[in-house]
């Protein structure tokens, strides 16, 4: 049974190396996803600015009616 603990001890670094290698293969997809997120973020910022303008216009309108 002593060999089992050594086996687990040796498998751990091997699995880490394989997992890290597998993560490096997905860099292309991550780059594409990053660009997609940037586009969505820009769109959301533009929508947010438009909504702020609408809120300000409505606030001015309410103040005038009061």
VENZI-V199464 format. One record per residue. RES is the residue in one small letter. SS is DSSP state (hx for helix, st for strand, lp for the rest). OMEGA is omega in radians with two decimals (* if undefined). D_FIRST is the distance of its C-alpha to the first C-alpha in whole Angstrom. Layout:
BEGIN
res=RES ss=SS omega=OMEGA d_first=D_FIRST
res=RES ss=SS omega=OMEGA d_first=D_FIRST
END
This chain:
BEGIN
res=x ss=lp omega=-3.13 d_first=0
res=x ss=hx omega=3.14 d_first=4
res=x ss=hx omega=3.13 d_first=5
res=x ss=hx omega=3.12 d_first=5
res=x ss=hx omega=3.09 d_first=7
res=x ss=hx omega=3.12 d_first=9
res=x ss=hx omega=3.10 d_first=10
res=x ss=hx omega=3.13 d_first=11
res=x ss=hx omega=-3.13 d_first=13
res=x ss=hx omega=-3.13 d_first=15
res=x ss=hx omega=-3.07 d_first=16
res=x ss=hx omega=3.11 d_first=18
res=x ss=hx omega=3.12 d_first=20
res=x ss=hx omega=3.12 d_first=21
res=x ss=hx omega=3.12 d_first=21
res=x ss=hx omega=3.13 d_first=24
res=x ss=hx omega=-3.14 d_first=26
res=x ss=hx omega=3.11 d_first=26
res=x ss=hx omega=3.14 d_first=27
res=x ss=hx omega=3.11 d_first=30
res=x ss=hx omega=3.11 d_first=31
res=x ss=hx omega=3.12 d_first=32
res=x ss=hx omega=-3.13 d_first=33
res=x ss=hx omega=3.13 d_first=36
res=x ss=lp omega=-3.08 d_first=37
res=x ss=lp omega=-3.12 d_first=39
res=x ss=hx omega=-3.13 d_first=41
res=x ss=hx omega=3.12 d_first=44
res=x ss=hx omega=-3.14 d_first=43
res=x ss=hx omega=3.12 d_first=43
res=x ss=hx omega=3.11 d_first=46
res=x ss=hx omega=3.13 d_first=48
res=x ss=hx omega=3.14 d_first=47
res=x ss=hx omega=3.11 d_first=48
res=x ss=hx omega=3.13 d_first=51
res=x ss=hx omega=3.11 d_first=52
res=x ss=hx omega=3.11 d_first=51
res=x ss=hx omega=3.13 d_first=54
res=x ss=hx omega=3.13 d_first=56
res=x ss=hx omega=3.14 d_first=55
res=x ss=hx omega=3.10 d_first=55
res=x ss=hx omega=3.12 d_first=59
res=x ss=hx omega=3.12 d_first=60
res=x ss=hx omega=3.09 d_first=59
res=x ss=hx omega=3.11 d_first=61
res=x ss=hx omega=3.11 d_first=64
res=x ss=hx omega=3.12 d_first=64
res=x ss=hx omega=3.12 d_first=63
res=x ss=hx omega=3.11 d_first=66
res=x ss=hx omega=3.12 d_first=68
res=x ss=hx omega=3.08 d_first=67
res=x ss=hx omega=3.11 d_first=68
res=x ss=hx omega=3.12 d_first=72
res=x ss=hx omega=3.11 d_first=72
res=x ss=hx omega=3.11 d_first=71
res=x ss=hx omega=3.13 d_first=74
res=x ss=hx omega=3.11 d_first=76
res=x ss=hx omega=3.10 d_first=76
res=x ss=hx omega=3.11 d_first=76
res=x ss=hx omega=3.13 d_first=79
res=x ss=hx omega=3.12 d_first=81
res=x ss=hx omega=3.13 d_first=80
res=x ss=hx omega=3.13 d_first=81
res=x ss=hx omega=-3.13 d_first=84
res=x ss=hx omega=-3.12 d_first=85
res=x ss=lp omega=* d_first=84
END
